[in-house]
Amino acid sequence: MTAEAPAPAPAPAPAPTIPAPTAGTATLSWSAPGSANVIGYRVYYGTASRSYLQPRGMGLSAGNATTHVVTGLPRGYLYFFAVTAVGANDEESDFSNEATKHLQ
């Protein structure tokens, strides 16, 4: 009596893939201040409260809309957002209260 040869081992499973990190977005909305001289808004954001990546006067322009989508945000951070109102002579209001979003 002869012994049968053992079955060959299965091929290894393919390596798992890890998707490249994707950038996140934050959709912001706010109420208009009710002042007739407001012609637009600027959005500011950063990863620390009241410490924004954009210098004062250089926020992301939201035009005269009261919503704005911030794109390209790296995941894994807590973001702080504020908005300013802009007048006809480019004068800018104080920062709004902050909103936050954690992108995982």
C-alpha positions as CSV (number, residue, x, y, z in Angstrom):
1,M,0.0,0.0,0.0
2,T,1.4,3.4,-1.0
3,A,0.6,6.6,0.8
4,E,-0.9,9.4,-1.3
5,A,1.1,12.6,-1.6
6,P,-0.4,15.5,0.5
7,A,-2.3,18.1,-1.4
8,P,-0.2,21.2,-2.1
9,A,-0.7,24.2,0.2
10,P,-3.0,26.9,-1.2
11,A,-1.4,30.0,-2.6
12,P,-1.1,32.9,-0.1
13,A,-3.9,35.4,-0.1
14,P,-3.1,38.6,-1.9
15,A,-1.8,41.5,0.3
16,P,-4.5,43.8,1.5
17,T,-4.7,47.2,0.0
18,I,-4.8,50.4,2.0
19,P,-6.6,53.2,0.1
20,A,-4.8,56.4,-0.1
21,P,-6.0,59.0,2.4
22,T,-8.7,61.2,0.9
23,A,-9.2,64.8,1.7
24,G,-12.3,65.8,3.5
25,T,-14.7,68.6,3.2
26,A,-16.7,70.8,5.5
27,T,-19.9,72.5,4.5
28,L,-20.5,75.7,6.4
29,S,-23.6,77.9,6.5
30,W,-24.5,81.0,8.5
31,S,-27.1,83.7,8.7
32,A,-26.7,87.1,7.1
33,P,-26.1,89.8,9.6
34,G,-28.9,92.0,8.3
35,S,-26.6,94.9,7.4
36,A,-27.2,96.5,4.0
37,N,-23.5,97.3,3.5
38,V,-22.3,93.6,3.5
39,I,-21.2,92.6,0.0
40,G,-19.6,89.3,0.8
41,Y,-18.1,86.9,3.3
42,R,-14.7,85.3,4.0
43,V,-14.2,81.9,5.6
44,Y,-11.2,81.2,7.9
45,Y,-10.1,77.8,9.2
46,G,-7.3,76.2,11.2
47,T,-6.5,73.3,13.6
48,A,-6.4,75.5,16.7
49,S,-9.1,77.8,18.1
50,R,-8.7,81.4,16.8
51,S,-5.5,80.5,15.0
52,Y,-6.4,80.3,11.3
53,L,-4.3,79.3,8.4
54,Q,-5.3,82.4,6.4
55,P,-4.0,85.8,7.4
56,R,-6.6,88.4,8.3
57,G,-8.1,89.8,5.1
58,M,-7.1,86.7,3.1
59,G,-9.9,84.3,4.0
60,L,-11.5,82.1,1.5
61,S,-14.0,84.1,-0.5
62,A,-17.6,82.9,-0.2
63,G,-18.9,85.7,-2.4
64,N,-22.3,86.9,-1.1
65,A,-23.5,83.4,-0.4
66,T,-24.2,82.3,3.2
67,T,-22.9,78.8,2.5
68,H,-19.4,77.6,1.6
69,V,-17.8,74.2,1.1
70,V,-14.1,74.0,2.2
71,T,-12.4,71.2,0.3
72,G,-9.0,69.5,0.5
73,L,-8.9,69.2,4.2
74,P,-6.5,66.4,5.4
75,R,-8.2,63.9,7.6
76,G,-7.3,63.2,11.2
77,Y,-7.6,66.8,12.5
78,L,-10.2,68.9,14.4
79,Y,-10.8,72.0,12.4
80,F,-12.1,75.4,13.6
81,F,-14.0,77.7,11.3
82,A,-15.1,81.3,11.4
83,V,-16.6,83.7,9.0
84,T,-16.3,87.5,8.6
85,A,-18.6,89.9,6.7
86,V,-17.0,92.2,4.2
87,G,-18.2,95.7,3.3
88,A,-18.0,97.7,0.1
89,N,-14.6,99.3,1.0
90,D,-13.1,95.8,1.9
91,E,-13.6,96.5,5.6
92,E,-14.0,93.3,7.5
93,S,-16.1,92.5,10.6
94,D,-14.9,90.6,13.6
95,F,-14.7,86.9,13.4
96,S,-17.9,85.0,14.0
97,N,-18.3,82.4,16.7
98,E,-16.4,79.3,15.7
99,A,-17.8,76.0,14.4
100,T,-15.8,72.8,14.6
101,K,-15.5,69.6,12.6
102,H,-13.4,66.6,13.2
103,L,-12.4,64.8,10.0
104,Q,-11.6,61.1,10.7
